[in-house]
């Protein structure tokens, strides 16, 4: 037991009480000082007695059990008066928040999933709740910060699902402007893939990200190394290494859907269960990004990304996804609270998917090429109000597999919206979608989204 700290704490408490009492009646100052001296003497005597008892107990305990662990209370450091505890453990602080996105709306087709393909998009006519996120972050120790996101969502049948979306640590004290991120997290490919739905500027995920990375984006267990280059402007180089398997690695080691015959197929081909046998079976995600201040009121951020790894259509088949992105922001010098502003964000992606032969299905090997983009503008015209407009396009070349053509149609969508932020903890968004699809009727959708947040949420990267 740390008697010196206990003593300091008690003396400080008495001194504070004495000072407060003196402020009320200066004539009592002398009496209070005498009381402090008396208490100090009593504490000295008490400390000596406690030290003697403690020494006797330690001697007895050591003789009886020399390897016994310290008592739990010994792990609790009492802070000294006017200073810190000297401990920066995970208990130092932890932010916790609960963020909910609810949607209400209607579509011209009852098959909502055919036009709203993202895992956090509205999933049905009427009401849906596709993202209720518990977010945790805090200091682990002087070397790491920890982050976790647990997401709950409802299915169209009103069942509830849950997933561990992210759980990772970030280093805080590596030399040479290096940083390591390790755990489960969204790959830093482009701008939107690693953003959580409550950070999106629109209700739904862009069509081109659905095509390349599946309904939940590219999210895996792995590690990422980043380096802040010593350039006049901000430049960061990143490399992620992941398992690259399962539904959250859609274009890579993902076996597809199981058919009525019990066989898993992707793009019409029977898939194999590729294992992680060599380093070449890992998924690599490099990225470089840089930003420039064009003027005192304008900033431009440019990035390029790639994702390279095996896919499950054959033992030697691989997939390459590549992309470029740009983000521009204007905010005048007289802006208050962030308004007014204008932002423009664009991402262009392409994919080369090596599909193996499937003799049973009468399919030879081929390379499937897909590409697309989205471009969106936001205008914060008055405080708390933002107008948005997004255009999208995604397409794929013609395959010898009818199933691959059906799963990779040409799609276009335009989406205007308006968002009102009553405070930083809530928002209301109204959005309209018009979607064009190959050989199918055009479809319309209108969505009203409500967000509310409880607690403190860590800041997102600019």
Secondary structure, 3 states (H helix, E strand, C coil): CCHHHHHHHHHHHHHHHHHHHHHHCHHHHHHHHHHHHHHHHHHHHHHHHHHHHHHHHHHHHHHHCCCCCCCHHHHCCCCCCCCCCCCCCHHHCEEEEEEEEEEEEEECCCCHHHCCCCCCCCCCCEEEEEEEEEEEEEEEECCEEEEEEEEEEECCCCCEEEEEEEEEEEECCCCCCEEEEEEEEECCCCCCCCCCHHHCCCCCCCHHHHHHHCCCCCEEEEEEEEEECCCCCCEEEEEEEECCECHHHCCCECCCEECCCCCEEECCEECCCCCCCCHHHCEEEEEEEEEEECCCCEEEEEEEEEEEEECCCCCCCEEEEEEEEEEEEECCCCCECCECEEEEEEEEEEEEEEECCEHHHCECCEEEEEEEEEEEEEEEEECCEEEEEEEEEEEECCCCCHHHHHHCCCEEEEEEEEEEEEECCEEEEEEEEEEEECCCCCEEEEEEEEEEEEECCCCCCC
